[in-house]
Structures are given as C-alpha cells and as structure tokens.
Amino acid sequence: MTCRELFERLSEYVDGELSQEICEEIRHHMEGCDPCVAFARTLKTTAELCRRLPSQPIPPEVAADLRAALAGHLSKRK
C-alpha cells in the first residue's frame, strides 16, 4: 500500500468500515511510515473531537441552498 492509497482509505479505517485484510495492509504500511502514522493520529483525534460536539440542526436557509445545489448537480449528471 502506498501513502496515497492509505490517505484515500484512512477515513474509512478510522471509522471501522474496512475489511480486516485492508486494515492489516494499512497497519503494515504504517509500521514503516512515520508521516502516515502522524496523519492517522491527527485524523483519529479530529474525528473523536467532532463526535463530542453537540449536534445542531441545519438552518433552514442553508438546507434550502444545499437542496438546490444538489438538485442542480444531479440534473447535470443525467
């Protein structure tokens, strides 16, 4: 596994969404890659801090803008 491949899968790794096989590849890569270890630690800490934040509803105007943007994006893909 390369650093780029690890970077692309790291969020799923931190969230526990990957197979054991891929997790083992990530752990093996990090045994010899200090920058990836540091990045993984930072991402894990960030995710843990975000989970502690109280959730708040999206303001109605933001939700409306998001729906409009998504509708426009989806209509362009068809």
N, C-alpha and C positions, 0 to 999 in steps of 0.2 A: 504494500500500500504506500502510495506517495503522500507527501504533505497535502497536496491539493485534494486528493481523494478523501483523506481524513477530514479536511476542512469542510468538504461537501456533506459529510455524513455525521459530523460531530454533534449537531443539534439533536439528531435522532438518537445518537449514542447516549447523550446526557439525559434524554427523556426516556430511555429504556425501550426504544421502539425497534431495535435491530436484532437480527438473529444472533445466536451465540457465536456462530462462525465469523461474522463480520466484527462482532465485539472483540473476539480474540485477535483478529487482524489489526484492529485499532490498538489494542493493548500491546501487541508485539511491536508495532511501529513506534509507539511512544516510549518503549524501553530504550530506544537509541536516539530519540529526537527531543531534546530539551525545549525547543521552541513550541512544538506541538503540545507538550505536557503543560507548558505555561498557558498556552491558548485554551486548552481544555479546562484547566483550573479556573481561568477567568470566566469562561462561558458558564461553567457549572455554578460558580458563585453568583454571577449575574442572574441566572435562571432561578436560583434559590431566593435571592432578594426580591425578584419580581413576584414570585409566588406568595411572598409575605405581604405584599401591598394589598390594601383593601380594593376590591373591585368597585368600579363606579359605572353607572350607565353612560352610554354614549349620548352626548347632547343631540336632541332631535335634528338640528340643522346639520350636524356632522354626519349623522346617519343618513339623512336625505342626500347629501352630497356624495357619500360613499355609494349608495344605491344607484344614483345617476351615473357615476363614473363606471361602476361595474356593468350596468346595462349598456352603456356606450361601448365598453371594451368587448363585451360578449357579442354585441351586434356586429362589430367589425370582424370578428373571427368567423362568422357564418358565411 
